[in-house]
């Protein structure tokens, strides 16, 4: 707690398989930790691999989180196409 904790931060292990000890931990915002989960869906486009949430925040993304997830997880769209295609009326 004395190594940088502030309200709104959560502890994260640098090495997810390592122990919770000062040399393997840091304090980060809760929103950033959610992106680092092993269950985060990773997408590759433009020769970059980022989490779905990170792609939503990228200026090249033309759709919402829910639509992007639907396109990739259920419809099997190519990642780059799913990211760059604007959302249509039928949320596709």
Phi and psi in radians as a Rosetta constraint file:
Dihedral C 1 N 2 CA 2 C 2 CIRCULARHARMONIC -1.410 0.35
Dihedral N 2 CA 2 C 2 N 3 CIRCULARHARMONIC -0.021 0.35
Dihedral C 2 N 3 CA 3 C 3 CIRCULARHARMONIC -1.766 0.35
Dihedral N 3 CA 3 C 3 N 4 CIRCULARHARMONIC 0.749 0.35
Dihedral C 3 N 4 CA 4 C 4 CIRCULARHARMONIC 1.979 0.35
Dihedral N 4 CA 4 C 4 N 5 CIRCULARHARMONIC 0.104 0.35
Dihedral C 4 N 5 CA 5 C 5 CIRCULARHARMONIC -1.164 0.35
Dihedral N 5 CA 5 C 5 N 6 CIRCULARHARMONIC 2.415 0.35
Dihedral C 5 N 6 CA 6 C 6 CIRCULARHARMONIC -2.430 0.35
Dihedral N 6 CA 6 C 6 N 7 CIRCULARHARMONIC 2.723 0.35
Dihedral C 6 N 7 CA 7 C 7 CIRCULARHARMONIC -0.961 0.35
Dihedral N 7 CA 7 C 7 N 8 CIRCULARHARMONIC 2.435 0.35
Dihedral C 7 N 8 CA 8 C 8 CIRCULARHARMONIC 1.644 0.35
Dihedral N 8 CA 8 C 8 N 9 CIRCULARHARMONIC -0.128 0.35
Dihedral C 8 N 9 CA 9 C 9 CIRCULARHARMONIC -1.743 0.35
Dihedral N 9 CA 9 C 9 N 10 CIRCULARHARMONIC 2.750 0.35
Dihedral C 9 N 10 CA 10 C 10 CIRCULARHARMONIC -2.353 0.35
Dihedral N 10 CA 10 C 10 N 11 CIRCULARHARMONIC 2.728 0.35
Dihedral C 10 N 11 CA 11 C 11 CIRCULARHARMONIC -1.481 0.35
Dihedral N 11 CA 11 C 11 N 12 CIRCULARHARMONIC 2.459 0.35
Dihedral C 11 N 12 CA 12 C 12 CIRCULARHARMONIC -2.356 0.35
Dihedral N 12 CA 12 C 12 N 13 CIRCULARHARMONIC 2.441 0.35
Dihedral C 12 N 13 CA 13 C 13 CIRCULARHARMONIC -1.485 0.35
Dihedral N 13 CA 13 C 13 N 14 CIRCULARHARMONIC 2.369 0.35
Dihedral C 13 N 14 CA 14 C 14 CIRCULARHARMONIC -1.162 0.35
Dihedral N 14 CA 14 C 14 N 15 CIRCULARHARMONIC -0.857 0.35
Dihedral C 14 N 15 CA 15 C 15 CIRCULARHARMONIC -1.771 0.35
Dihedral N 15 CA 15 C 15 N 16 CIRCULARHARMONIC 1.885 0.35
Dihedral C 15 N 16 CA 16 C 16 CIRCULARHARMONIC -1.012 0.35
Dihedral N 16 CA 16 C 16 N 17 CIRCULARHARMONIC -0.381 0.35
Dihedral C 16 N 17 CA 17 C 17 CIRCULARHARMONIC -1.629 0.35
Dihedral N 17 CA 17 C 17 N 18 CIRCULARHARMONIC -0.113 0.35
Dihedral C 17 N 18 CA 18 C 18 CIRCULARHARMONIC -1.474 0.35
Dihedral N 18 CA 18 C 18 N 19 CIRCULARHARMONIC 3.116 0.35
Dihedral C 18 N 19 CA 19 C 19 CIRCULARHARMONIC -1.399 0.35
Dihedral N 19 CA 19 C 19 N 20 CIRCULARHARMONIC 2.815 0.35
Dihedral C 19 N 20 CA 20 C 20 CIRCULARHARMONIC -1.448 0.35
Dihedral N 20 CA 20 C 20 N 21 CIRCULARHARMONIC 1.603 0.35
Dihedral C 20 N 21 CA 21 C 21 CIRCULARHARMONIC -2.481 0.35
Dihedral N 21 CA 21 C 21 N 22 CIRCULARHARMONIC 2.738 0.35
Dihedral C 21 N 22 CA 22 C 22 CIRCULARHARMONIC -0.894 0.35
Dihedral N 22 CA 22 C 22 N 23 CIRCULARHARMONIC -0.631 0.35
Dihedral C 22 N 23 CA 23 C 23 CIRCULARHARMONIC -1.342 0.35
Dihedral N 23 CA 23 C 23 N 24 CIRCULARHARMONIC -0.193 0.35
Dihedral C 23 N 24 CA 24 C 24 CIRCULARHARMONIC -2.073 0.35
Dihedral N 24 CA 24 C 24 N 25 CIRCULARHARMONIC 0.205 0.35
Dihedral C 24 N 25 CA 25 C 25 CIRCULARHARMONIC -2.296 0.35
Dihedral N 25 CA 25 C 25 N 26 CIRCULARHARMONIC 2.701 0.35
Dihedral C 25 N 26 CA 26 C 26 CIRCULARHARMONIC -2.613 0.35
Dihedral N 26 CA 26 C 26 N 27 CIRCULARHARMONIC 2.819 0.35
Dihedral C 26 N 27 CA 27 C 27 CIRCULARHARMONIC -1.696 0.35
Dihedral N 27 CA 27 C 27 N 28 CIRCULARHARMONIC 2.220 0.35
Dihedral C 27 N 28 CA 28 C 28 CIRCULARHARMONIC -2.391 0.35
Dihedral N 28 CA 28 C 28 N 29 CIRCULARHARMONIC 2.801 0.35
Dihedral C 28 N 29 CA 29 C 29 CIRCULARHARMONIC -1.100 0.35
Dihedral N 29 CA 29 C 29 N 30 CIRCULARHARMONIC 2.565 0.35
Dihedral C 29 N 30 CA 30 C 30 CIRCULARHARMONIC -0.979 0.35
Dihedral N 30 CA 30 C 30 N 31 CIRCULARHARMONIC -0.657 0.35
Dihedral C 30 N 31 CA 31 C 31 CIRCULARHARMONIC -1.112 0.35
Dihedral N 31 CA 31 C 31 N 32 CIRCULARHARMONIC -0.648 0.35
Dihedral C 31 N 32 CA 32 C 32 CIRCULARHARMONIC -1.245 0.35
Dihedral N 32 CA 32 C 32 N 33 CIRCULARHARMONIC -0.652 0.35
Dihedral C 32 N 33 CA 33 C 33 CIRCULARHARMONIC -1.135 0.35
Dihedral N 33 CA 33 C 33 N 34 CIRCULARHARMONIC -0.633 0.35
Dihedral C 33 N 34 CA 34 C 34 CIRCULARHARMONIC -1.048 0.35
Dihedral N 34 CA 34 C 34 N 35 CIRCULARHARMONIC -0.507 0.35
Dihedral C 34 N 35 CA 35 C 35 CIRCULARHARMONIC -1.338 0.35
Dihedral N 35 CA 35 C 35 N 36 CIRCULARHARMONIC -0.363 0.35
Dihedral C 35 N 36 CA 36 C 36 CIRCULARHARMONIC -1.654 0.35
Dihedral N 36 CA 36 C 36 N 37 CIRCULARHARMONIC 0.175 0.35
Dihedral C 36 N 37 CA 37 C 37 CIRCULARHARMONIC -1.242 0.35
Dihedral N 37 CA 37 C 37 N 38 CIRCULARHARMONIC 2.605 0.35
Dihedral C 37 N 38 CA 38 C 38 CIRCULARHARMONIC -1.170 0.35
Dihedral N 38 CA 38 C 38 N 39 CIRCULARHARMONIC -0.315 0.35
Dihedral C 38 N 39 CA 39 C 39 CIRCULARHARMONIC -1.577 0.35
Dihedral N 39 CA 39 C 39 N 40 CIRCULARHARMONIC -0.032 0.35
Dihedral C 39 N 40 CA 40 C 40 CIRCULARHARMONIC -1.096 0.35
Dihedral N 40 CA 40 C 40 N 41 CIRCULARHARMONIC 2.320 0.35
Dihedral C 40 N 41 CA 41 C 41 CIRCULARHARMONIC -1.329 0.35
Dihedral N 41 CA 41 C 41 N 42 CIRCULARHARMONIC 2.182 0.35
Dihedral C 41 N 42 CA 42 C 42 CIRCULARHARMONIC -1.800 0.35
Dihedral N 42 CA 42 C 42 N 43 CIRCULARHARMONIC 2.374 0.35
Dihedral C 42 N 43 CA 43 C 43 CIRCULARHARMONIC -2.129 0.35
Dihedral N 43 CA 43 C 43 N 44 CIRCULARHARMONIC 2.512 0.35
Dihedral C 43 N 44 CA 44 C 44 CIRCULARHARMONIC -2.058 0.35
Dihedral N 44 CA 44 C 44 N 45 CIRCULARHARMONIC 2.152 0.35
Dihedral C 44 N 45 CA 45 C 45 CIRCULARHARMONIC -2.673 0.35
Dihedral N 45 CA 45 C 45 N 46 CIRCULARHARMONIC 2.633 0.35
Dihedral C 45 N 46 CA 46 C 46 CIRCULARHARMONIC 0.956 0.35
Dihedral N 46 CA 46 C 46 N 47 CIRCULARHARMONIC 0.602 0.35
Dihedral C 46 N 47 CA 47 C 47 CIRCULARHARMONIC 1.042 0.35
Dihedral N 47 CA 47 C 47 N 48 CIRCULARHARMONIC 0.504 0.35
Dihedral C 47 N 48 CA 48 C 48 CIRCULARHARMONIC -2.263 0.35
Dihedral N 48 CA 48 C 48 N 49 CIRCULARHARMONIC 2.492 0.35
Dihedral C 48 N 49 CA 49 C 49 CIRCULARHARMONIC -2.038 0.35
Dihedral N 49 CA 49 C 49 N 50 CIRCULARHARMONIC 2.134 0.35
Dihedral C 49 N 50 CA 50 C 50 CIRCULARHARMONIC -2.499 0.35
Dihedral N 50 CA 50 C 50 N 51 CIRCULARHARMONIC 2.844 0.35
Dihedral C 50 N 51 CA 51 C 51 CIRCULARHARMONIC -1.218 0.35
Dihedral N 51 CA 51 C 51 N 52 CIRCULARHARMONIC 2.776 0.35
Dihedral C 51 N 52 CA 52 C 52 CIRCULARHARMONIC -0.971 0.35
Dihedral N 52 CA 52 C 52 N 53 CIRCULARHARMONIC -0.731 0.35
Dihedral C 52 N 53 CA 53 C 53 CIRCULARHARMONIC -1.087 0.35
Dihedral N 53 CA 53 C 53 N 54 CIRCULARHARMONIC -0.715 0.35
Dihedral C 53 N 54 CA 54 C 54 CIRCULARHARMONIC -1.152 0.35
Dihedral N 54 CA 54 C 54 N 55 CIRCULARHARMONIC -0.625 0.35
Dihedral C 54 N 55 CA 55 C 55 CIRCULARHARMONIC -1.150 0.35
Dihedral N 55 CA 55 C 55 N 56 CIRCULARHARMONIC -0.649 0.35
Dihedral C 55 N 56 CA 56 C 56 CIRCULARHARMONIC -1.035 0.35
Dihedral N 56 CA 56 C 56 N 57 CIRCULARHARMONIC -0.607 0.35
Dihedral C 56 N 57 CA 57 C 57 CIRCULARHARMONIC -1.449 0.35
Dihedral N 57 CA 57 C 57 N 58 CIRCULARHARMONIC -0.141 0.35
Dihedral C 57 N 58 CA 58 C 58 CIRCULARHARMONIC -1.366 0.35
Dihedral N 58 CA 58 C 58 N 59 CIRCULARHARMONIC 2.414 0.35
Dihedral C 58 N 59 CA 59 C 59 CIRCULARHARMONIC -1.060 0.35
Dihedral N 59 CA 59 C 59 N 60 CIRCULARHARMONIC -0.379 0.35
Dihedral C 59 N 60 CA 60 C 60 CIRCULARHARMONIC -1.398 0.35
Dihedral N 60 CA 60 C 60 N 61 CIRCULARHARMONIC -0.227 0.35
Dihedral C 60 N 61 CA 61 C 61 CIRCULARHARMONIC -1.363 0.35
Dihedral N 61 CA 61 C 61 N 62 CIRCULARHARMONIC 2.290 0.35
Dihedral C 61 N 62 CA 62 C 62 CIRCULARHARMONIC -2.019 0.35
Dihedral N 62 CA 62 C 62 N 63 CIRCULARHARMONIC 0.371 0.35
Dihedral C 62 N 63 CA 63 C 63 CIRCULARHARMONIC -2.556 0.35
Dihedral N 63 CA 63 C 63 N 64 CIRCULARHARMONIC -3.131 0.35
Dihedral C 63 N 64 CA 64 C 64 CIRCULARHARMONIC -1.647 0.35
Dihedral N 64 CA 64 C 64 N 65 CIRCULARHARMONIC 2.946 0.35
Dihedral C 64 N 65 CA 65 C 65 CIRCULARHARMONIC -0.992 0.35
Dihedral N 65 CA 65 C 65 N 66 CIRCULARHARMONIC -0.897 0.35
Dihedral C 65 N 66 CA 66 C 66 CIRCULARHARMONIC -1.073 0.35
Dihedral N 66 CA 66 C 66 N 67 CIRCULARHARMONIC -0.734 0.35
Dihedral C 66 N 67 CA 67 C 67 CIRCULARHARMONIC -1.210 0.35
Dihedral N 67 CA 67 C 67 N 68 CIRCULARHARMONIC -0.736 0.35
Dihedral C 67 N 68 CA 68 C 68 CIRCULARHARMONIC -1.071 0.35
Dihedral N 68 CA 68 C 68 N 69 CIRCULARHARMONIC -0.776 0.35
Dihedral C 68 N 69 CA 69 C 69 CIRCULARHARMONIC -1.064 0.35
Dihedral N 69 CA 69 C 69 N 70 CIRCULARHARMONIC -0.787 0.35
Dihedral C 69 N 70 CA 70 C 70 CIRCULARHARMONIC -1.036 0.35
Dihedral N 70 CA 70 C 70 N 71 CIRCULARHARMONIC -0.825 0.35
Dihedral C 70 N 71 CA 71 C 71 CIRCULARHARMONIC -1.036 0.35
Dihedral N 71 CA 71 C 71 N 72 CIRCULARHARMONIC -0.745 0.35
Dihedral C 71 N 72 CA 72 C 72 CIRCULARHARMONIC -1.454 0.35
Dihedral N 72 CA 72 C 72 N 73 CIRCULARHARMONIC -0.866 0.35
Dihedral C 72 N 73 CA 73 C 73 CIRCULARHARMONIC -1.328 0.35
Dihedral N 73 CA 73 C 73 N 74 CIRCULARHARMONIC -0.683 0.35
Dihedral C 73 N 74 CA 74 C 74 CIRCULARHARMONIC -1.804 0.35
Dihedral N 74 CA 74 C 74 N 75 CIRCULARHARMONIC -0.583 0.35
Dihedral C 74 N 75 CA 75 C 75 CIRCULARHARMONIC -1.744 0.35
Dihedral N 75 CA 75 C 75 N 76 CIRCULARHARMONIC -0.237 0.35
Dihedral C 75 N 76 CA 76 C 76 CIRCULARHARMONIC 1.266 0.35
Dihedral N 76 CA 76 C 76 N 77 CIRCULARHARMONIC 0.456 0.35
Dihedral C 76 N 77 CA 77 C 77 CIRCULARHARMONIC -1.131 0.35
Dihedral N 77 CA 77 C 77 N 78 CIRCULARHARMONIC 2.615 0.35
Dihedral C 77 N 78 CA 78 C 78 CIRCULARHARMONIC -1.034 0.35
Dihedral N 78 CA 78 C 78 N 79 CIRCULARHARMONIC 2.421 0.35
Dihedral C 78 N 79 CA 79 C 79 CIRCULARHARMONIC -1.031 0.35
Dihedral N 79 CA 79 C 79 N 80 CIRCULARHARMONIC -0.797 0.35
Dihedral C 79 N 80 CA 80 C 80 CIRCULARHARMONIC -1.126 0.35
Dihedral N 80 CA 80 C 80 N 81 CIRCULARHARMONIC -0.727 0.35
Dihedral C 80 N 81 CA 81 C 81 CIRCULARHARMONIC -1.128 0.35
Dihedral N 81 CA 81 C 81 N 82 CIRCULARHARMONIC -0.735 0.35
Dihedral C 81 N 82 CA 82 C 82 CIRCULARHARMONIC -1.093 0.35
Dihedral N 82 CA 82 C 82 N 83 CIRCULARHARMONIC -0.627 0.35
Dihedral C 82 N 83 CA 83 C 83 CIRCULARHARMONIC -1.318 0.35
Dihedral N 83 CA 83 C 83 N 84 CIRCULARHARMONIC -0.709 0.35
Dihedral C 83 N 84 CA 84 C 84 CIRCULARHARMONIC -1.624 0.35
Dihedral N 84 CA 84 C 84 N 85 CIRCULARHARMONIC -0.217 0.35
Dihedral C 84 N 85 CA 85 C 85 CIRCULARHARMONIC -1.420 0.35
Dihedral N 85 CA 85 C 85 N 86 CIRCULARHARMONIC 2.118 0.35
Dihedral C 85 N 86 CA 86 C 86 CIRCULARHARMONIC -1.069 0.35
Dihedral N 86 CA 86 C 86 N 87 CIRCULARHARMONIC 2.613 0.35
Dihedral C 86 N 87 CA 87 C 87 CIRCULARHARMONIC -1.160 0.35
Dihedral N 87 CA 87 C 87 N 88 CIRCULARHARMONIC 2.353 0.35
Dihedral C 87 N 88 CA 88 C 88 CIRCULARHARMONIC -1.739 0.35
Dihedral N 88 CA 88 C 88 N 89 CIRCULARHARMONIC 3.081 0.35
Dihedral C 88 N 89 CA 89 C 89 CIRCULARHARMONIC -0.999 0.35
Dihedral N 89 CA 89 C 89 N 90 CIRCULARHARMONIC -0.661 0.35
Dihedral C 89 N 90 CA 90 C 90 CIRCULARHARMONIC -1.490 0.35
Dihedral N 90 CA 90 C 90 N 91 CIRCULARHARMONIC 0.362 0.35
Dihedral C 90 N 91 CA 91 C 91 CIRCULARHARMONIC 1.036 0.35
Dihedral N 91 CA 91 C 91 N 92 CIRCULARHARMONIC 0.533 0.35
